[in-house]
Amino acid sequence: MTAPPGLQAEDRPDFERALHQALRTAEIREALRRSGATGDADVQRLRSRALVESEAIATAAAPEYAAYLRQRAAAAMSPSAAPVTPAPSAPSTVGVPSPTAGVRGLLPVLAVLAPALAGASAAAFLLLGGLLKLFRSQRESAEALLTAGLTSATIAAVTLAAGVACLLATAIRHRTSAPDQHPRARRLPHTYPPHGRRRNDAAVATARDAWLRALLHRGILPFLRDRLKTSQKPSRMNQKSEKGST
């Protein structure tokens, strides 16, 4: 036959609360009044005796306490009580520049700058060529400038068309790739349902309540009644002796 489990340190606060509840019952208060122990010092003395005898008192509810310990250990070892570790997510590539990102970023800039520079050069060459053509001595320079201006104008027109095509291609590419930038959230791996943990907690709470009821009614209250009865006997004997002497 195994010995009953001793009261663990973490359960002593429950014992003290049950003792406090017992000392506040009408039965114990009436017994204290009959014995003449109505002061706080007498109540504290009775409480101290119960705390000293806590191990002996707890043996009265040993079966319920053992069941409570088993239920608590089973809940602590159950898988639903284990912390859930989130699955490692895939490394994000957002914000990491690709090798072709720099080249693609320069294309829109070149598409805007090249036609503008070529157009400005064409306007300058044509203006200077037209002014120099007024002078007979500068006709050769004027022809060269006009030829350069026409060439720059041609380059401006070509680069402008290429820039517009590049911008349209970039806009189309961004429109088609926009849905891929927000992929569907991956489903997390299966974890234990929360109702399993609630079931274990409810079972532990039920076992704890059963132990505290047994401790109160079969352990603490009988102990307090015994101590109060023994404290009443000397006072009654003293009363009888006083009556006999008179």
C-alpha positions as CSV (number, residue, x, y, z in Angstrom):
1,M,0.0,0.0,0.0
2,T,1.5,3.3,-1.0
3,A,1.7,6.2,1.4
4,P,-0.6,9.2,0.7
5,P,1.1,12.1,-1.1
6,G,2.4,14.9,1.0
7,L,1.1,18.4,0.6
8,Q,3.2,20.2,-2.0
9,A,4.5,23.7,-1.5
10,E,2.5,25.1,-4.4
11,D,-0.8,23.8,-2.9
12,R,-0.2,25.3,0.6
13,P,-1.9,28.6,-0.4
14,D,-5.0,26.6,-1.3
15,F,-4.9,24.9,2.2
16,E,-4.6,28.3,3.9
17,R,-7.6,29.6,1.9
18,A,-9.6,26.6,2.9
19,L,-8.6,27.1,6.5
20,H,-9.6,30.7,6.4
21,Q,-13.0,29.7,4.9
22,A,-13.5,27.2,7.7
23,L,-12.7,29.7,10.4
24,R,-15.4,32.0,9.0
25,T,-18.2,29.4,9.0
26,A,-21.1,30.0,11.4
27,E,-20.4,26.6,13.1
28,I,-16.8,27.4,14.1
29,R,-17.7,31.0,15.1
30,E,-20.4,29.6,17.4
31,A,-18.0,27.0,18.8
32,L,-15.4,29.8,19.5
33,R,-18.1,31.9,21.2
34,R,-19.1,29.0,23.5
35,S,-15.5,28.3,24.4
36,G,-15.0,31.9,25.2
37,A,-12.3,32.3,22.5
38,T,-13.8,35.3,20.7
39,G,-10.6,37.4,20.4
40,D,-8.4,37.6,17.3
41,A,-5.5,36.1,19.3
42,D,-7.5,33.0,20.0
43,V,-8.5,32.6,16.3
44,Q,-4.9,33.1,15.3
45,R,-3.8,30.5,17.8
46,L,-6.3,28.0,16.4
47,R,-5.2,28.8,12.9
48,S,-1.5,28.3,13.8
49,R,-2.3,24.9,15.2
50,A,-4.1,23.9,12.0
51,L,-1.1,25.0,9.9
52,V,1.3,23.0,12.1
53,E,-0.9,19.9,11.6
54,S,-1.5,20.6,7.9
55,E,0.1,17.3,6.8
56,A,-2.0,15.3,9.1
57,I,-5.1,17.2,8.2
58,A,-4.4,16.8,4.4
59,T,-4.3,13.0,4.8
60,A,-8.1,13.0,5.3
61,A,-8.5,14.1,1.6
62,A,-5.6,12.0,0.3
63,P,-7.5,10.2,-2.5
64,E,-8.9,13.4,-3.9
65,Y,-5.5,15.1,-3.6
66,A,-3.8,12.2,-5.4
67,A,-6.4,12.4,-8.2
68,Y,-5.8,16.1,-8.4
69,L,-2.0,15.6,-8.7
70,R,-2.5,13.0,-11.4
71,Q,-4.8,15.2,-13.4
72,R,-2.5,18.2,-13.1
73,A,0.5,16.1,-14.2
74,A,-1.4,14.7,-17.2
75,A,-2.5,18.2,-18.3
76,A,1.1,19.4,-18.1
77,M,2.4,16.6,-20.2
78,S,-0.5,16.7,-22.8
79,P,0.5,17.9,-26.3
80,S,-2.2,20.7,-26.2
81,A,-0.3,22.3,-23.3
82,A,2.9,22.5,-25.3
83,P,3.6,25.9,-26.9
84,V,2.9,26.1,-30.6
85,T,6.0,27.0,-32.6
86,P,5.2,28.9,-35.8
87,A,6.6,27.4,-39.0
88,P,9.6,29.2,-40.4
89,S,8.6,31.4,-43.2
90,A,10.4,31.6,-46.5
91,P,13.0,34.3,-46.8
92,S,11.4,37.4,-48.3
93,T,12.8,38.9,-51.5
94,V,11.0,42.2,-51.1
95,G,13.5,45.1,-51.2
96,V,16.4,43.0,-52.6
97,P,17.5,44.4,-55.9
98,S,18.0,42.0,-58.8
99,P,20.9,42.3,-61.2
100,T,18.6,43.6,-64.0
101,A,16.8,46.0,-61.7
102,G,19.4,48.8,-62.2
103,V,19.3,48.5,-66.0
104,R,15.5,48.5,-66.0
105,G,15.5,51.6,-63.7
106,L,17.7,53.5,-66.1
107,L,15.6,52.9,-69.2
108,P,12.8,55.3,-68.2
109,V,15.3,58.0,-67.4
110,L,17.1,57.6,-70.7
111,A,13.8,57.6,-72.5
112,V,13.0,61.0,-71.1
113,L,16.5,62.6,-71.2
114,A,17.7,61.4,-74.6
115,P,14.9,63.1,-76.6
116,A,15.1,66.2,-74.6
117,L,18.9,66.6,-75.1
118,A,18.7,65.7,-78.7
119,G,15.8,68.2,-79.3
120,A,17.7,71.0,-77.4
121,S,20.8,70.3,-79.5
122,A,18.8,70.4,-82.7
123,A,17.2,73.7,-81.8
124,A,20.6,75.2,-80.9
125,F,22.3,74.0,-84.1
126,L,19.5,75.1,-86.4
127,L,19.3,78.5,-84.7
128,L,23.1,79.1,-85.0
129,G,23.1,77.7,-88.6
130,G,20.3,80.1,-89.6
131,L,22.1,83.1,-88.1
132,L,25.5,82.3,-89.7
133,K,23.8,81.7,-93.1
134,L,23.1,85.5,-93.2
135,F,26.8,86.1,-93.5
136,R,28.3,85.1,-96.8
137,S,31.7,84.4,-95.2
138,Q,30.2,81.8,-92.8
139,R,28.1,79.8,-95.2
140,E,30.2,76.6,-94.8
141,S,29.9,76.8,-91.0
142,A,26.2,77.5,-91.3
143,E,25.7,74.5,-93.5
144,A,27.5,72.3,-91.1
145,L,25.5,73.5,-88.2
146,L,22.2,73.1,-90.1
147,T,23.2,69.5,-91.0
148,A,24.0,68.8,-87.3
149,G,20.7,70.3,-86.3
150,L,18.8,68.1,-88.7
151,T,20.7,65.1,-87.5
152,S,19.9,66.0,-83.8
153,A,16.3,66.4,-84.7
154,T,16.2,63.0,-86.3
155,I,17.9,61.5,-83.2
156,A,15.4,63.3,-81.0
157,A,12.5,61.9,-83.0
158,V,13.9,58.3,-82.9
159,T,14.7,58.4,-79.2
160,L,11.3,59.9,-78.4
161,A,9.6,57.0,-80.2
162,A,11.8,54.5,-78.5
163,G,11.2,56.2,-75.1
164,V,7.4,56.1,-75.6
165,A,7.6,52.4,-76.5
166,C,9.8,51.7,-73.5
167,L,7.4,53.4,-71.1
168,L,4.5,51.5,-72.6
169,A,6.3,48.2,-72.2
170,T,7.2,49.1,-68.6
171,A,3.6,50.0,-67.8
172,I,2.3,46.7,-69.3
173,R,5.0,44.7,-67.4
174,H,4.1,46.3,-64.1
175,R,0.4,45.7,-64.7
176,T,0.8,42.0,-65.4
177,S,3.3,41.5,-62.5
178,A,1.2,43.4,-59.9
179,P,-0.9,40.4,-58.8
180,D,2.2,38.3,-58.2
181,Q,3.6,40.8,-55.7
182,H,0.9,39.7,-53.2
183,P,0.9,35.9,-53.2
184,R,-1.7,34.1,-51.2
185,A,-0.9,33.5,-47.6
186,R,0.5,30.1,-47.0
187,R,-1.6,27.9,-44.7
188,L,0.0,27.3,-41.4
189,P,0.8,23.7,-40.4
190,H,-1.9,21.9,-38.4
191,T,-1.7,22.6,-34.7
192,Y,-3.6,21.1,-31.8
193,P,-7.0,22.6,-31.4
194,P,-7.5,25.0,-28.4
195,H,-10.5,23.0,-27.1
196,G,-8.1,20.3,-26.0
197,R,-6.4,22.7,-23.7
198,R,-9.7,24.0,-22.4
199,R,-10.8,20.4,-21.7
200,N,-7.6,19.7,-19.7
201,D,-7.9,22.9,-17.7
202,A,-11.5,22.1,-16.9
203,A,-10.6,18.6,-15.7
204,V,-7.8,20.0,-13.5
205,A,-10.2,22.6,-12.0
206,T,-12.8,19.9,-11.3
207,A,-10.2,17.7,-9.5
208,R,-9.0,20.7,-7.5
209,D,-12.5,21.6,-6.4
210,A,-13.2,18.0,-5.3
211,W,-10.0,18.0,-3.3
212,L,-10.7,21.3,-1.6
213,R,-14.2,20.2,-0.7
214,A,-12.9,17.0,0.8
215,L,-10.1,18.9,2.6
216,L,-12.6,21.3,4.1
217,H,-15.3,18.8,5.2
218,R,-13.2,15.8,6.1
219,G,-10.0,17.4,7.3
220,I,-10.1,21.0,8.4
221,L,-13.6,21.3,10.0
222,P,-13.2,18.0,12.0
223,F,-9.8,19.2,13.3
224,L,-11.2,22.6,14.4
225,R,-14.1,20.9,16.1
226,D,-11.8,18.6,18.0
227,R,-9.5,21.4,19.2
228,L,-12.5,23.5,20.3
229,K,-14.0,20.6,22.2
230,T,-10.8,19.9,24.1
231,S,-10.5,23.6,24.9
232,Q,-14.0,23.6,26.3
233,K,-13.4,20.7,28.8
234,P,-11.1,22.5,31.2
235,S,-13.4,25.5,31.3
236,R,-16.4,23.3,32.2
237,M,-14.5,21.4,34.9
238,N,-13.5,24.8,36.4
239,Q,-17.1,25.9,36.4
240,K,-18.1,22.7,38.2
241,S,-15.4,23.1,40.8
242,E,-16.4,26.7,41.4
243,K,-20.0,25.6,41.9
244,G,-18.9,22.8,44.4
245,S,-16.8,25.1,46.4
246,T,-19.7,27.5,46.8
